[in-house]
């Protein structure tokens, strides 16, 4: 009996499980599409980049520290 690493045995277990899936592949595709929409598309439209208005890193640092202090004092 071979003594394989636990990680290799777990990997082979999941690999064989994914190979034998039929409807599971479609579900995984839907999950990946949903994650793409959540993290890429929504980020573009709903999370603007405030720090791009500054040229240097020191200006960015000052803006972030000012915002953190202001929001901590006035929640």
LONUPA-801779 format. One line per 2 residues: number of its first residue (from 1); their letters; for each residue x, y, z of C-alpha. Coordinates in steps of 0.2 Angstrom, whole numbers, plus 5000, padded with zeros to 4 digits. Example, Ala and Ser with C-alpha at 12.3 -4.5 7.8 and 13.67 -1.06 7.14 Angstrom:
BEGIN
1	as	5062 4978 5039; 5068 4995 5036
END
This chain:
BEGIN
1	xx	5000 5000 5000; 5007 5017 4995
3	xx	5009 5031 5007; 5003 5046 4997
5	xx	5003 5063 5004; 4986 5069 5011
7	xx	4985 5084 4999; 4988 5072 4984
9	xx	4974 5060 4990; 4962 5075 4992
11	xx	4966 5082 4975; 4963 5066 4967
13	xx	4947 5064 4976; 4940 5080 4970
15	xx	4948 5078 4952; 4938 5062 4950
17	xx	4922 5070 4957; 4923 5084 4945
19	xx	4927 5072 4930; 4911 5062 4934
21	xx	4900 5078 4935; 4886 5081 4923
23	xx	4875 5095 4930; 4889 5101 4942
25	xx	4899 5108 4928; 4884 5120 4923
27	xx	4882 5125 4941; 4901 5129 4943
29	xx	4900 5139 4927; 4885 5149 4934
31	xx	4895 5152 4950; 4910 5158 4941
33	xx	4899 5170 4930; 4891 5176 4945
35	xx	4907 5180 4954; 4914 5188 4939
37	xx	4899 5200 4938; 4900 5203 4957
39	xx	4919 5207 4958; 4922 5215 4941
41	xx	4906 5223 4933; 4899 5230 4950
43	xx	4916 5236 4955; 4918 5246 4939
45	xx	4901 5255 4941; 4898 5256 4960
47	xx	4915 5258 4967; 4924 5274 4960
49	xx	4943 5276 4962; 4945 5291 4974
51	xx	4963 5290 4974; 4966 5292 4956
53	xx	4963 5311 4958; 4980 5313 4967
55	xx	4997 5312 4958; 5009 5307 4971
57	xx	5009 5294 4985; 5011 5307 4999
59	xx	4995 5316 4993; 4986 5299 4993
61	xx	4992 5295 5011; 4987 5312 5017
63	xx	4969 5310 5010; 4967 5293 5017
65	xx	4973 5298 5034; 4962 5313 5034
67	xx	4947 5303 5030; 4950 5290 5043
69	xx	4952 5303 5057; 4937 5312 5051
71	xx	4926 5297 5050; 4932 5291 5067
73	xx	4928 5307 5075; 4912 5310 5066
75	x	4904 5293 5063
END
